[in-house]
Amino acid sequence: MKEYEHGTDPHEADTDGDGTSDGEEVDIGTDPTDAGSTPIAGMRPILFYGIVGGVGVVVALAVTVYFLKVRKP
């Protein structure tokens, strides 16, 4: 059984309790027995830059709208 190959608990879908199933972790290449080894941990920089970029776009739109309203008589 693959559960024994990877050292996971065959009675638990998520041995390390990190919210990602053991099968998904094996497919992705993270360690299904280490809660610190998650696909989400690798996405933190992507999420950070996505949020910063999104905030930048919103600020740019707000400034544009403000200046367009100021110019109208």
Long-range contacts (C-beta under 8 A, 24 or more apart in sequence): 2-26, 6-32, 6-33, 7-32, 7-33, 8-32, 8-33
